[in-house]
Amino acid sequence: MSSPDPQVRAARNQSTSPAARGPVVAVTGAASGVGALLTERLAASEEIKQVIAIDERRGECAGAQWHILDVRDPAIADKLRGADVVVHLALDLDLETDGAARTAYNVRGTQTVLTAAAAAGVHRVVLCTSSMVYGALPDNELPLSEDAELRATAEATGVGDLLEIERLARRAPRAHPGLNVTVVRPAVLVGGTDTALTRYFESPRLLVVAGSRPAWQFCHVEDLCSALEYAVLEKVDGELAVGCDGWLEQEEVEELSGIRRMELPSAVALGAAARLHRIGLTPSPAGDLAYTMYPWVVSGSRLHDAGWRPQWTNEEVLAELLEEVAGRHTVAGRRLGRKDATAAGAAGATVALLGAAAVVRRARKARRRI
């Protein structure tokens, strides 16, 4: 019997290659941050058939099919047709964004993507929130299981949005039968990120609230992307926590970072943070402090059971974070110039901020007297 024509053999090989059998994956927020990293990773994977990239601007990944639009636009349903999985990463958690605008974007965007995915026949949506949704509480177990109750409140930056996204994720399969939703919850995310928790390490002193017991667990963006890829390939599903193995005590963080602590009574620290945020001196509300006071470490057992392992340790991620923030100067979440930061370091971070608040109050009183 003669052998098949070379073109026929090539076609057969192509039709049975892993990529040909793999899923078509759409990624929102694909032009920057975690979305850009994941898009590049999936486009290079032999297990992925095609990547559809969606954002308000075109990104740099040449191996993806790009669609430029806002994720709140219902027209996104047309762009999702033919996709098997959607990874929704178009979230705004910027500290400087107006809170109401941020919520409108994050919640409406997630609602639209879930509804559009169901209408387009997508069978799985992967959402990314944060392990912050478990809440930072003094009675938290170390570590928390994925099934632990979500006890966070909306008092910290963006956490209210993330809790609402979690609620949408739980309702979606009931509202859209046949649609599966996976939620990935990373620990303190590091790698080109800017959050209240990464800014904590830009301070001249590490604020420690008396009587608290912080425990630090990090997640490198590369590990988050590999965990998201596991979810895309359906190697694991449900509610997933992701982070480095174990955690660091506050004393270990101080030793590794070389940054000394400033310890304050709870009432002073929380009261000052609330006042400074209220008068607009700092972007971080007092609720952010809880995540530096109490543990919210996660086990990541579901990913581990599926064979996933982090490639980064807490010590390695902390070292990268310290390298990233070198030269930046922040007090209570507010970025300072070099001159201001030197003064803050000399006087103590919180004392400097309290002094700034007093100056603002005196200035306001002076204006009222004029």
Solvent accessible surface area in square Angstrom, and as a share of the most:
residue,aa,sasa,rsa
1,M,243,1.08
2,S,101,0.65
3,S,86,0.55
4,P,54,0.34
5,D,75,0.39
6,P,88,0.55
7,Q,150,0.67
8,V,65,0.37
9,R,103,0.38
10,A,60,0.46
11,A,59,0.45
12,R,140,0.51
13,N,102,0.52
14,Q,133,0.59
15,S,70,0.45
16,T,84,0.49
17,S,36,0.23
18,P,61,0.39
19,A,34,0.26
20,A,34,0.26
21,R,161,0.59
22,G,15,0.14
23,P,25,0.15
24,V,18,0.10
25,V,0,0.00
26,A,0,0.00
27,V,0,0.00
28,T,0,0.00
29,G,11,0.11
30,A,2,0.02
31,A,12,0.09
32,S,62,0.40
33,G,54,0.52
34,V,24,0.14
35,G,2,0.02
36,A,29,0.22
37,L,80,0.40
38,L,0,0.00
39,T,0,0.00
40,E,85,0.38
41,R,98,0.36
42,L,1,0.00
43,A,38,0.30
44,A,88,0.68
45,S,24,0.15
46,E,131,0.59
47,E,78,0.35
48,I,9,0.04
49,K,118,0.50
50,Q,74,0.33
51,V,3,0.02
52,I,9,0.05
53,A,0,0.00
54,I,0,0.00
55,D,23,0.12
56,E,96,0.43
57,R,133,0.49
58,R,150,0.55
59,G,10,0.10
60,E,169,0.76
61,C,8,0.04
62,A,97,0.75
63,G,59,0.57
64,A,12,0.09
65,Q,81,0.36
66,W,24,0.09
67,H,36,0.16
68,I,94,0.48
69,L,24,0.12
70,D,36,0.19
71,V,3,0.02
72,R,86,0.32
73,D,56,0.29
74,P,96,0.60
75,A,45,0.35
76,I,0,0.00
77,A,16,0.12
78,D,90,0.47
79,K,69,0.29
80,L,0,0.00
81,R,133,0.48
82,G,61,0.58
83,A,5,0.04
84,D,49,0.25
85,V,1,0.00
86,V,0,0.00
87,V,0,0.00
88,H,2,0.01
89,L,25,0.12
90,A,8,0.06
91,L,44,0.22
92,D,39,0.20
93,L,69,0.34
94,D,69,0.36
95,L,11,0.06
96,E,115,0.52
97,T,38,0.22
98,D,94,0.49
99,G,35,0.33
100,A,79,0.62
101,A,53,0.41
102,R,27,0.10
103,T,58,0.34
104,A,54,0.42
105,Y,38,0.15
106,N,1,0.00
107,V,23,0.13
108,R,126,0.46
109,G,0,0.00
110,T,0,0.00
111,Q,73,0.32
112,T,16,0.09
113,V,0,0.00
114,L,6,0.03
115,T,75,0.44
116,A,6,0.04
117,A,0,0.00
118,A,32,0.25
119,A,66,0.51
120,A,15,0.11
121,G,61,0.58
122,V,5,0.03
123,H,65,0.29
124,R,14,0.05
125,V,0,0.00
126,V,0,0.00
127,L,1,0.01
128,C,13,0.08
129,T,7,0.04
130,S,14,0.09
131,S,0,0.00
132,M,29,0.13
133,V,0,0.00
134,Y,2,0.01
135,G,2,0.02
136,A,8,0.06
137,L,50,0.25
138,P,75,0.47
139,D,98,0.51
140,N,7,0.03
141,E,126,0.57
142,L,60,0.30
143,P,54,0.34
144,L,13,0.07
145,S,56,0.36
146,E,4,0.02
147,D,107,0.55
148,A,26,0.20
149,E,129,0.58
150,L,37,0.18
151,R,90,0.33
152,A,16,0.12
153,T,79,0.46
154,A,72,0.56
155,E,117,0.53
156,A,7,0.05
157,T,24,0.14
158,G,6,0.06
159,V,0,0.00
160,G,21,0.21
161,D,7,0.04
162,L,5,0.03
163,L,20,0.10
164,E,41,0.19
165,I,2,0.01
166,E,3,0.01
167,R,119,0.43
168,L,16,0.08
169,A,6,0.05
170,R,121,0.44
171,R,107,0.39
172,A,6,0.04
173,P,54,0.34
174,R,173,0.63
175,A,69,0.54
176,H,47,0.21
177,P,119,0.75
178,G,66,0.64
179,L,5,0.02
180,N,72,0.37
181,V,23,0.13
182,T,0,0.00
183,V,5,0.03
184,V,0,0.00
185,R,0,0.00
186,P,5,0.03
187,A,5,0.04
188,V,6,0.03
189,L,35,0.17
190,V,0,0.00
191,G,17,0.16
192,G,72,0.70
193,T,27,0.16
194,D,60,0.31
195,T,45,0.26
196,A,20,0.16
197,L,10,0.05
198,T,2,0.01
199,R,9,0.03
200,Y,21,0.08
201,F,4,0.02
202,E,9,0.04
203,S,17,0.11
204,P,43,0.27
205,R,59,0.21
206,L,0,0.00
207,L,37,0.18
208,V,7,0.04
209,V,2,0.01
210,A,44,0.34
211,G,85,0.82
212,S,21,0.13
213,R,107,0.39
214,P,10,0.06
215,A,9,0.07
216,W,4,0.02
217,Q,9,0.04
218,F,0,0.00
219,C,0,0.00
220,H,7,0.03
221,V,7,0.04
222,E,91,0.41
223,D,2,0.01
224,L,0,0.00
225,C,4,0.02
226,S,15,0.10
227,A,0,0.00
228,L,0,0.00
229,E,22,0.10
230,Y,43,0.16
231,A,0,0.00
232,V,1,0.01
233,L,35,0.18
234,E,85,0.38
235,K,97,0.41
236,V,17,0.10
237,D,76,0.40
238,G,30,0.29
239,E,38,0.17
240,L,0,0.00
241,A,0,0.00
242,V,1,0.00
243,G,7,0.07
244,C,1,0.01
245,D,84,0.43
246,G,37,0.35
247,W,83,0.29
248,L,5,0.02
249,E,76,0.34
250,Q,5,0.02
251,E,109,0.49
252,E,72,0.32
253,V,0,0.00
254,E,29,0.13
255,E,147,0.66
256,L,90,0.45
257,S,22,0.14
258,G,65,0.62
259,I,32,0.16
260,R,170,0.62
261,R,76,0.28
262,M,27,0.12
263,E,91,0.41
264,L,30,0.15
265,P,76,0.48
266,S,44,0.28
267,A,85,0.66
268,V,64,0.37
269,A,3,0.02
270,L,62,0.31
271,G,22,0.21
272,A,3,0.02
273,A,18,0.14
274,A,37,0.28
275,R,94,0.34
276,L,3,0.02
277,H,72,0.32
278,R,169,0.62
279,I,40,0.20
280,G,61,0.59
281,L,33,0.17
282,T,8,0.05
283,P,28,0.18
284,S,14,0.09
285,P,28,0.17
286,A,24,0.19
287,G,14,0.13
288,D,13,0.07
289,L,22,0.11
290,A,30,0.23
291,Y,14,0.05
292,T,9,0.05
293,M,10,0.04
294,Y,49,0.19
295,P,0,0.00
296,W,14,0.05
297,V,2,0.01
298,V,4,0.02
299,S,43,0.27
300,G,4,0.04
301,S,48,0.31
302,R,74,0.27
303,L,0,0.00
304,H,42,0.19
305,D,127,0.66
306,A,37,0.29
307,G,47,0.46
308,W,8,0.03
309,R,124,0.45
310,P,20,0.13
311,Q,142,0.63
312,W,54,0.19
313,T,65,0.38
314,N,4,0.02
315,E,81,0.36
316,E,84,0.38
317,V,0,0.00
318,L,1,0.01
319,A,59,0.46
320,E,50,0.22
321,L,2,0.01
322,L,39,0.19
323,E,139,0.62
324,E,52,0.23
325,V,8,0.05
326,A,76,0.59
327,G,53,0.51
328,R,93,0.34
329,H,46,0.20
330,T,0,0.00
331,V,1,0.01
332,A,50,0.39
333,G,8,0.08
334,R,87,0.32
335,R,92,0.34
336,L,27,0.14
337,G,44,0.42
338,R,166,0.61
339,K,176,0.75
340,D,76,0.40
341,A,7,0.06
342,T,94,0.54
343,A,62,0.48
344,A,2,0.02
345,G,24,0.23
346,A,90,0.70
347,A,58,0.45
348,G,3,0.03
349,A,11,0.08
350,T,15,0.09
351,V,86,0.49
352,A,32,0.25
353,L,8,0.04
354,L,55,0.27
355,G,35,0.33
356,A,32,0.25
357,A,1,0.01
358,A,26,0.20
359,V,82,0.47
360,V,36,0.21
361,R,105,0.38
362,R,145,0.53
363,A,41,0.32
364,R,88,0.32
365,K,104,0.44
366,A,38,0.29
367,R,147,0.54
368,R,172,0.63
369,R,184,0.67
370,I,179,0.91
